[in-house]
Amino acid sequence: MMPRSGLAFHYDSYVSFKILVATNGDIGCIWEPKGNPLFVRGVNEALQYWRYKPMLLDGKPIEYVGVVKVHVKSD
């Protein structure tokens, strides 16, 4: 969900976070936001619902750290 104040102007921005992906594919931790502070909260809230395919090492799921970069743009 976009902040109300973000709807009144045109924007083209990126927001990124470091994430820890758990063995079941859920995001276990989100930290180190970068980008326009106006959109950080909305992107963080959306990430709470994202799921990833578990990463396998020797056939077993493992936790891993990655970076998510989200493009936020108005038309």
Number of C-alpha atoms within 10 A of each C-alpha: 9 13 12 8 8 12 10 9 8 10 12 10 14 16 21 19 21 16 19 18 22 20 18 15 18 18 20 15 13 18 12 9 18 14 14 14 10 15 19 19 16 14 21 16 11 10 17 13 9 10 13 12 12 17 16 12 9 6 7 9 15 15 17 16 14 11 13 13 15 16 10 14 10 11 6
